[in-house]
Amino acid sequence: MASGAPVPRQERMGSVEARLWGAVGSGAWTVDDAGWRADDAGLDLLIGLDEAGRGPLAGPVSVAAVALRPDRFTAAGRPAWFDTIDDSKKLTERRRESLYASVIADAAAFAIVHVHADHVDAVNILQATLHGMAVAVELLLGLDGTSWPGRPAVEVVRHAAGLPVAWYGDRIAAGGVPVGADALACPMTAPMARLLVDGNASVSVVGSVARGLPQESIVKGDALSVHIAAASILAKVSRDRVMTLADAQWPGYGLAGHKGYPTRSHKAALVELGPCPIHRRTFAGVVLDRT
């Protein structure tokens, strides 16, 4: 292959897991009433982390954490969805929706966290993203009641049949303004965990459980790690659904189309209508009127 040529998906996707897990499928994981846990084989639980929505003028920054089952990725076979998963930006909306359902059905545990505009304004977008990642890791591990400086107030919904699609609908119904963070969680118990973080930042939030876990920051990780790719799918699809709901609640801005990003039409609507309750008031170098 010529130097600098794109690496085919089948050669890059899962390369991180191959390096960290090696040969799996020897009964290294078992399930009991407490959830999935590693046994004496010493196999690390991997938690992929990714976000969607750092750049928009409106809506949450959404973060997902995903833990997959090593026994589903063996020499004998892998889940069918592995053959199509990739960086969410490389996929069609229809493919993302299909993968969202597959990942949720197959994951050992996951958490999706929407960190809303008020928290973005309070701490800045980078910190809001890292706070969302810290919360997502804790919720995935079943730690609902943690407390650390700056942690947003989190409304948590437990995963149940039907909720992966409908869980967020009542959060902004009847004029409600989302604040703090909202989360959908399907937790597990695991004595060992390693974080795989998309990008070049680490989850170094003081006081959080995530800060004390081994972690790797992987640039373009959503193209290399199936865990990070899975997290990118959950974050992107869930956030897109939030913005579609927001468009129905606050019409006129076109939120369902541009998803809150600073398009020409969105900026024009802001000039005409002013900000709605989910606009980030201190974003893109412009301080929007809070009144």
C-alpha positions in Angstrom: 0.0 0.0 0.0 1.3 3.4 -0.9 2.6 5.6 1.9 -0.1 7.9 3.3 -3.0 5.9 1.7 -6.0 5.3 3.8 -5.9 2.0 5.8 -8.9 -0.2 5.0 -11.5 -0.4 7.7 -11.1 -4.1 8.1 -7.4 -3.6 8.9 -7.7 -0.8 11.4 -11.0 -1.3 13.2 -10.4 -3.4 16.4 -6.6 -3.0 16.2 -6.7 -1.5 19.7 -8.6 -4.4 21.2 -6.3 -6.9 19.4 -3.3 -5.2 21.1 -4.9 -5.1 24.6 -6.9 -8.3 24.7 -4.9 -10.6 22.5 -6.5 -14.1 22.3 -9.8 -14.0 24.2 -12.7 -16.4 24.5 -11.2 -18.8 27.0 -13.9 -18.3 29.5 -12.2 -15.3 31.0 -15.5 -13.6 31.7 -18.5 -14.9 33.5 -21.9 -13.4 34.4 -23.7 -13.5 37.7 -26.4 -11.4 39.5 -23.9 -8.5 39.9 -23.1 -8.3 36.2 -20.1 -9.1 34.0 -16.8 -9.5 35.8 -13.3 -10.6 35.0 -12.0 -13.7 36.7 -8.5 -14.8 37.5 -7.4 -14.6 33.9 -6.8 -10.9 34.6 -8.4 -9.6 31.4 -9.1 -5.9 31.6 -12.6 -4.5 31.0 -12.2 -1.9 28.3 -14.4 1.2 28.4 -14.6 3.2 25.2 -15.4 6.9 25.5 -16.4 9.4 22.9 -18.5 12.6 22.5 -20.7 14.4 20.1 -21.6 18.1 20.0 -18.5 20.1 21.2 -18.9 22.6 18.4 -22.6 23.6 18.3 -24.1 26.8 19.5 -27.1 24.9 21.0 -27.8 21.7 22.8 -25.8 19.4 25.0 -22.4 17.9 24.6 -23.2 14.2 24.6 -20.9 11.5 25.9 -21.1 7.8 25.8 -19.2 5.1 27.6 -19.3 1.5 26.3 -18.0 -1.8 27.7 -18.1 -4.8 25.3 -17.9 -8.4 26.1 -14.5 -10.0 25.3 -16.2 -13.4 24.8 -18.0 -11.9 21.8 -14.7 -11.1 20.0 -12.9 -14.3 19.5 -11.1 -16.3 16.8 -14.4 -18.2 16.5 -16.4 -15.2 15.6 -17.6 -11.6 16.3 -21.0 -9.9 16.4 -22.3 -9.2 12.9 -22.4 -5.5 13.5 -18.6 -5.4 13.9 -18.3 -5.7 10.1 -19.9 -2.3 9.6 -19.1 -0.2 12.6 -16.8 2.8 12.1 -16.3 6.4 13.1 -19.9 7.7 13.3 -19.0 10.6 10.9 -18.2 8.1 8.2 -21.7 6.4 8.4 -25.1 7.3 7.1 -27.8 8.2 9.6 -29.6 4.9 8.8 -26.5 2.9 9.5 -25.9 4.7 12.7 -29.4 4.0 13.9 -29.0 0.3 13.2 -25.7 0.2 15.0 -27.1 2.1 18.0 -29.6 -0.7 18.5 -27.1 -3.4 18.0 -24.5 -2.0 20.4 -27.1 -1.4 23.1 -28.4 -5.0 22.7 -24.9 -6.6 22.8 -22.9 -4.4 25.2 -21.9 -5.6 28.6 -22.7 -2.1 29.9 -23.1 1.4 28.7 -24.0 4.9 29.7 -25.1 8.0 27.7 -24.8 11.4 29.3 -26.1 14.7 27.9 -24.4 17.6 29.6 -26.6 20.6 29.0 -25.9 24.2 27.9 -26.0 25.6 31.4 -23.1 23.4 32.5 -21.2 24.2 29.3 -21.5 27.9 30.1 -20.5 27.4 33.7 -17.3 25.4 33.2 -16.4 25.7 29.4 -16.8 23.1 26.7 -13.7 21.1 27.4 -14.4 20.7 31.1 -18.1 19.9 30.4 -17.0 17.1 28.0 -14.6 15.7 30.6 -17.2 16.0 33.3 -19.6 14.1 31.0 -17.0 11.4 30.5 -16.3 11.1 34.2 -20.0 10.7 34.9 -20.5 8.2 32.1 -17.7 6.0 33.5 -19.1 6.1 37.0 -22.6 5.3 35.8 -21.4 2.4 33.7 -19.7 1.0 36.8 -22.9 1.4 38.8 -21.7 4.3 40.9 -24.7 6.7 40.9 -23.9 8.6 44.0 -20.4 9.9 43.5 -19.6 13.5 44.3 -16.7 15.7 43.1 -16.1 19.4 42.6 -18.1 20.7 39.6 -20.1 17.5 39.0 -23.3 18.5 37.3 -26.6 17.4 38.8 -27.5 14.2 36.9 -30.9 12.8 36.3 -30.3 9.0 35.6 -32.7 6.7 33.8 -32.0 2.9 34.1 -32.0 1.0 30.8 -35.2 -0.9 30.2 -37.1 -2.2 27.2 -38.0 0.6 24.8 -36.0 3.3 26.7 -33.0 3.5 24.3 -35.3 5.3 21.9 -37.8 7.1 24.2 -35.9 7.8 27.4 -35.2 11.5 26.7 -38.6 12.6 25.4 -40.1 13.8 28.6 -37.1 15.8 29.6 -37.9 18.8 27.4 -41.7 18.2 27.1 -44.2 20.8 28.2 -41.7 23.7 28.1 -39.1 22.1 30.4 -35.6 23.4 30.1 -32.9 20.7 30.5 -30.2 21.7 33.0 -27.2 19.9 34.5 -27.1 16.5 32.8 -29.3 13.6 31.9 -28.2 10.0 31.5 -29.3 6.6 30.4 -27.3 3.9 32.1 -27.0 0.1 31.9 -24.4 -0.6 34.6 -22.2 -3.5 35.5 -19.7 -4.7 38.2 -16.1 -5.0 37.2 -12.9 -5.1 39.4 -10.6 -4.0 36.6 -11.1 -1.4 33.9 -9.1 0.5 31.3 -10.4 3.7 29.6 -10.0 4.2 25.9 -10.6 7.9 25.2 -11.0 9.3 21.7 -8.7 12.2 21.1 -5.7 13.5 23.0 -7.2 14.4 26.3 -7.4 12.3 29.5 -10.3 12.1 31.9 -8.4 13.8 34.7 -11.4 15.2 36.6 -10.3 15.7 40.2 -12.2 13.5 42.6 -13.8 11.3 40.0 -13.5 7.5 39.8 -12.4 7.8 36.2 -9.3 9.8 37.1 -7.9 6.8 39.0 -8.3 4.3 36.3 -5.7 3.3 33.7 -6.5 5.1 30.4 -5.2 5.6 26.9 -5.9 8.7 24.8 -6.1 7.6 21.1 -6.2 10.1 18.3 -8.8 9.1 15.7 -9.7 6.3 18.1 -13.2 6.0 16.7 -11.5 4.6 13.5 -9.3 2.1 15.4 -11.1 0.9 18.5 -14.5 -0.9 18.3 -15.2 0.3 21.9 -14.6 4.0 21.0 -16.5 3.6 17.7 -19.4 2.1 19.6 -19.3 5.0 22.0 -19.3 7.5 19.1 -22.4 5.9 17.7 -24.3 6.1 21.0 -23.3 9.7 21.6 -24.1 10.9 18.0 -27.4 9.1 17.6 -28.7 10.1 21.0 -27.7 13.7 20.6 -29.3 13.9 17.2 -32.5 12.7 18.8 -32.3 15.3 21.5 -31.9 18.0 18.8 -35.0 16.7 16.9 -37.0 16.9 20.1 -35.6 20.4 20.8 -36.7 21.5 17.3 -40.3 20.6 18.1 -40.1 22.4 21.4 -38.3 25.5 20.1 -39.2 25.8 16.4 -37.7 28.4 14.1 -34.0 27.6 14.5 -33.9 24.5 12.3 -32.3 22.5 15.1 -33.4 19.1 13.7 -31.4 19.9 10.5 -28.2 21.5 11.6 -28.2 19.9 15.1 -27.2 23.2 16.7 -24.1 23.8 14.7 -23.3 27.4 13.5 -24.6 27.2 10.0 -25.6 30.4 8.1 -29.3 29.7 8.6 -28.8 29.1 12.3 -26.9 32.3 12.8 -29.6 34.2 10.9 -32.3 32.6 13.1 -30.4 33.7 16.2 -30.3 37.3 15.0 -34.0 37.2 14.3 -35.3 35.3 17.3 -32.5 35.6 19.9 -31.4 32.5 21.8 -33.7 29.8 23.1 -33.3 28.1 26.4 -30.8 25.4 25.1 -28.4 27.9 23.4 -25.0 28.1 24.9 -24.8 31.7 26.1 -21.0 32.0 26.1 -20.1 30.2 22.9 -18.1 30.8 19.7 -16.7 34.0 21.1 -20.2 35.6 21.3 -21.9 36.3 24.6 -25.6 35.7 24.0 -28.2 37.5 26.1 -29.4 35.3 29.0 -32.6 37.3 29.5 
